[in-house]
Amino acid sequence: MYQADKGGPRFYLDLFGAGHLTPYVGDGPPEPVVARVAVDFLDRYLAGQQRAAARMRRDGHVAGVATLVSGGTLPP
């Protein structure tokens, strides 16, 4: 579905080894990454804050925890 969507901005946050609910329950390493990237996305695309795009890319790359990709390309 992510690759097929051609309309508008799209991002894929790959959380290494995390289950589907892991980022939303508990306090493991993925949870703060998901929270920061979600806020950055909303700041950029709802609030119109241009600088939030750079924050989102930075916050979505955490060694050993997550990587963020966009444009329909999945991580390797």
Secondary structure as UniProt FT lines:
FT   TURN            2..4
FT   STRAND          11..15
FT   TURN            16..17
FT   HELIX           22..24
FT   HELIX           30..45
FT   TURN            50..51
FT   HELIX           52..59
FT   TURN            63..65
FT   STRAND          66..70
FT   TURN            71..72
//
